[in-house]
Amino acid sequence: MKRRSLYRHPITLRPDSGRVVIRPFHPGTGLDPAAMIDRVLALTDRATLRELNALRREFSARHIELEKSWLARYESMRGHCAVAQPLPIERQLLIGALFCSEYSLESAALFNPSIVPHPDQADVARGGLRFIMSLRATGEGHVSSIEFRSGLITPAGEIELEVTSRYVTMPEVVPNPTYHKANFLPKFREMGFDNAYARAVMAPLGSDFTLSELNISIGTVRGRGPPDNHELMRTMECVQWLAESNYELRFSPGLHLSERIIFPVSANESHGIEDARFVRFVEDDGVVRYFATYTAYNGRAILPMLIETADFMHLRVRTLNGSAVQDKGMALFPRRINGRYAMLSRQDNENILIMFSENLHFWSDPQILLRPAEPWEAIKLGNCGSPIETAAGWLVITHGVGPMRKYCIGAALLDRADPTRVIGRLRRPLLSPEGMEREGYVPNVVYSCGSLVHDGRLILPYAMSDSATAVASMPLQSLLRQLKTGA
């Protein structure tokens, strides 16, 4: 392995169209769900079992808990069933399957990676590191979701990825999540719904409340108000939208990391969960949590969001609030600085900005940190994930867009005590698209959503032209020397 410069590891993660999940099939215009169910009910018991067994043979090898998915879908469609009495389980399963389809998560692309140390480092050789890599998977309709891979950095600096499971499983959406009132009220003001109706909904609720408690309060306020009041209806819609946008996910125990998928849940991310930037965050008291900022896209507008987890099994998804929560590319520092959270952002689609907050969920007052300075970043500049703390300062991996909309990866160095102060910056790209890296859905692009430093080396996973993912590394000290000299 070359130890003096950036080294491209012989690893490529390419999309696999065989990794599929079961999604609801929603009959469109001209299709009557009740008529479709009646056709199943008209089958004899023998014919029902024959059709069901054929489906089992065809799809069982492609999914974990196949029949659980069918039954759940039946429950959501049973209101269209004209038969009042309970149906035999075989007919329930067949009706459920009727309203399901497969979705290929990564049929189009597997890209924009980030990487963090795995919370479980048991049995890792001294000098090695187990890691988790997140990836943006894109399928039909350009809908994006989050996938995961795990692997090892060996003591020799090699990258070894664990075998990827052929199965993919979506988590349970926790049916009655808990919310914090302190996060709801400012969001109402931000959205222009700080009115008597919103305050009436919040008044009977405690500082922490559940979705069921919120729904009861919404029902009470609705019942007291005039039914044709536009402000009341819009406010209640806003409250419910906010609740649906803040949710919790739980994966079944025992699932391999590569079998876990975070697929869009709320309406504001119906067209995709994009570019998750994961970071291992250490609180001042030593408590470790993992956060990820990502961009929710509904087909018209984007909304920055935040994921929180301790174990990648139970995850909380929350809206971010404040005047600076806009555009893409928010990236959280891995610890507080002088008692405050710190975040990189991009409000103007051109520069990298920095901001600080007492509250992880509220952000305002950003200031410009880095402007485009070189030809390869003349169009715009952004971050490639959360800053990395080193003895020399905060290492920020950047991306720049230049002529022919070519994306390159660069780097900057910030003062550890005062990260608003830039103390070093590369004049030439750290990584530029070369050879087959230039070919893909969006040509001439290298891009990353997060890297790490281990054993004196920068480990940099990166996307190639919005299609596939590779990994590069280089000695940290070599990079720091270039930053200090402005190479």
HELIX and SHEET records of a PDB file:
HELIX    1   1 PRO A   33  LEU A   41  1                                   9    
HELIX    2   2 ASP A   45  PHE A   59  1                                  15    
HELIX    3   3 SER A   60  ARG A   62  5                                   3    
HELIX    4   4 LEU A   66  MET A   77  1                                  12    
HELIX    5   5 ARG A   78  HIS A   80  5                                   3    
HELIX    6   6 ILE A   89  LEU A   98  1                                  10    
HELIX    7   7 GLU A  140  HIS A  142  5                                   3    
HELIX    8   8 LYS A  181  MET A  191  1                                  11    
HELIX    9   9 ALA A  196  MET A  202  1                                   7    
HELIX   10  10 LEU A  211  ARG A  224  1                                  14    
HELIX   11  11 HIS A  230  SER A  245  1                                  16    
HELIX   12  12 LEU A  257  GLU A  259  5                                   3    
HELIX   13  13 ALA A  267  GLU A  269  5                                   3    
HELIX   14  14 PRO A  375  GLU A  377  5                                   3    
HELIX   15  15 PRO A  403  ARG A  405  5                                   3    
HELIX   16  16 GLY A  435  ARG A  438  5                                   4    
HELIX   17  17 LEU A  476  THR A  485  1                                  10    
SHEET    1   A 4 TYR A   7  LEU A  13  0                                        
SHEET    2   A 4 ALA A 468  PRO A 475 -1                                        
SHEET    3   A 4 ARG A 457  MET A 464 -1                                        
SHEET    4   A 4 VAL A 446  TYR A 447 -1                                        
SHEET    1   B 4 TYR A   7  LEU A  13  0                                        
SHEET    2   B 4 ALA A 468  PRO A 475 -1                                        
SHEET    3   B 4 ARG A 457  MET A 464 -1                                        
SHEET    4   B 4 LEU A 452  HIS A 454 -1                                        
SHEET    1   C 2 VAL A  20  PRO A  24  0                                        
SHEET    2   C 2 CYS A 100  SER A 104 -1                                        
SHEET    1   D 4 ALA A 109  PRO A 117  0                                        
SHEET    2   D 4 LEU A 129  THR A 138 -1                                        
SHEET    3   D 4 SER A 144  ILE A 153 -1                                        
SHEET    4   D 4 ILE A 159  LEU A 161 -1                                        
SHEET    1   E 4 ALA A 109  PRO A 117  0                                        
SHEET    2   E 4 LEU A 129  THR A 138 -1                                        
SHEET    3   E 4 SER A 144  ILE A 153 -1                                        
SHEET    4   E 4 ILE A 261  ILE A 262 -1                                        
SHEET    1   F 6 GLU A 172  VAL A 173  0                                        
SHEET    2   F 6 TYR A 247  ARG A 250 -1                                        
SHEET    3   F 6 HIS A 314  THR A 319 -1                                        
SHEET    4   F 6 ILE A 302  THR A 309 -1                                        
SHEET    5   F 6 VAL A 288  TYR A 297 -1                                        
SHEET    6   F 6 ILE A 273  VAL A 282 -1                                        
SHEET    1   G 2 THR A 178  HIS A 180  0                                        
SHEET    2   G 2 ASP A 208  THR A 210 -1                                        
SHEET    1   H 4 ALA A 331  LEU A 332  0                                        
SHEET    2   H 4 TYR A 341  SER A 345 -1                                        
SHEET    3   H 4 ILE A 352  SER A 357 -1                                        
SHEET    4   H 4 GLN A 367  LEU A 370 -1                                        
SHEET    1   I 3 LYS A 380  ASN A 383  0                                        
SHEET    2   I 3 GLY A 393  VAL A 401 -1                                        
SHEET    3   I 3 ILE A 388  THR A 390 -1                                        
SHEET    1   J 4 LYS A 380  ASN A 383  0                                        
SHEET    2   J 4 GLY A 393  VAL A 401 -1                                        
SHEET    3   J 4 TYR A 407  LEU A 414 -1                                        
SHEET    4   J 4 VAL A 422  ARG A 425 -1                                        
END                                                                             
